[in-house]
Amino acid sequence: MNIKREDMVAVISGEDRGKQGKVLRVFPKKHKATVEGVNFIVRHTRANPSKQQQGGRLQKEAPVDLSDLMLVCPRCEAGRRFGTKKLENGRKARVCKRCGEMLTR
């Protein structure tokens, strides 16, 4: 899986196509991720006075399938394909296939 928490991603298909945002949470078993500002759903909640909770319609982000997301290259500033490269210290790094920029965390 090449998408991790706090990565910048672009949505490449669906209703929110073209939007970019930060990954808030990843669900590897479901093959989904929650992205900031993308795929809003409306949750209807009932007021709960004992918890000082107001009722109404709350908007929140729903998970998006990972196949609909693409990593954003910091240099290209667009969704790009990424590969992996082994560094001298033995660790792996994600590298943009177009410009060669390494994705750092």
N, C-alpha and C positions, 0 to 999 in steps of 0.2 A: 504494500500500500504506500503510495507516494505522497499522500496528503496528510499533514499533521496539524495539531492544534496551533493556532496563531499564525498559520500561513495565509498569505493573500491569495485568493482564488477568484476566477472569473466563471460566471455561469454561461455555458455554451449551448444550452437548449432549455426549452420550457417557457413558461410565462415570464420569468425574470431574466431572459436571455440578454446578455450584454452587461449585466450588473456585476460589480466587484465588491468583495467584502472579506473580512477576516473570519477564519474558521474558529467558532466558539467551542465546538465539541465534535468528536468523531466517534462513530459507532461501527467498529470494524466487523462485528458479526452480522449486522444488518446491511453493511456496505453503504452507509449513509453518513452525512455530516451536517451540522447546523452552522449556517453562515449568517453573519451579522447583516441585517437589513435585507434579507432575501427570503422569499417563500413565507410570507405572513399568513397566519390563520387567525380566526376570531374565536376566542374562548368565552363562552357565556358563563358568568359566575353569579352565584347568589350571595347576597350580603350576609355577613356574619358579624353581628355586633360584638360578640364576646372576644373576637380577635381583631376588632377595629378594622374590618375588611369591608370595603365598599363593593356593591354588586354592579354588574354591568357587562359591557363587552370589552374584553382585553385582547389586544393584538400581541402575538408572539411569533417567533421564528419557528418553523417546522423543519425537520431534517430533509435534506436534498440527497438524491442518489449521487454517489461519487463519480459515476460515469457522466454526469451532467456538469462536472466541475473540472477546471483546468488551472494549474498553478500559474501565477503571474510572475513574470521575470522582472526584477527590480530595474534592470537597465532598459529593456524593451518596453516596460510598462504595459504589457498586454499578456493575454493567456498564451503560454507556449508549452511545447513538449519538453520534458526534462529527462535526462539520463543520469547515471551514477558514475562517479570517478573515484578511484581509490587514491587516497592521499599518501604522503611519505610515512606518516605516523601510523598507517594501517586502518584509519577510519575512512568511511565512505562519505562523499559529499554529492549533493544534487547539483547538476550542471545543465544550464539552458542549452538546448540543441541548436539554437539559432545563433546566439552571440557568444556562448561559452562562459557566461557569468555564473559564478557559484552562488547558490542560495544558502545564506548563512542564517543562523537563528540567534 
